[in-house]
Amino acid sequence: MNLFPMHSWHPMVVHFPLVALLLATMFDAMAALRRGTRWREAATPLWWVGLAGAAAAIATGLLAYGRVEHSDPAHVVMTLHRNLAYATIAVLLIAAALRWRRPYSRVAAGLGMTGALGLGAVGYLGGEMVYRHALGIPT
């Protein structure tokens, strides 16, 4: 008996980097607005944890994408969820690179906040897949 099938790892992995990246972007926004070194110092490890965790979330999400049985409408939501996650992580990677090159950059903080909004949309679509389309739920 397989207690945790491979496609079940994605929902277990995704929440930690989601929270870390949301906090990192908020802390960077505060650092940019107030030029506060403590906000920036608090954000830095959250960026590392969040981006490393995002790699794990993407890897497990790709496993789930190919292994979970689903309907055509669910496939549309899955594909949008995947593509929006890629775009969001790209924005967050650019924000992370900018923040290291230019501390207290409001452009980097703005990109980070845009990425945070993207994370919200990606999470919403993840919830749609589970609660509307019952993906991964045994019948």
Buried (B, 14 or more C-beta within 10 A) or exposed (E): EEEEEEBBBBBEBBEBBBBBBBBBBBBBBBBBEEEBEEBBEBBBEBBEBBBEBBEBBBEBBEBBBEEBEBEEEBBEBBEBBBEBBEBBBEBBBBBBEBBEEEBBBEEBBBBBBBBBEBBEBBBEBBEBBEEEBEBBEEE
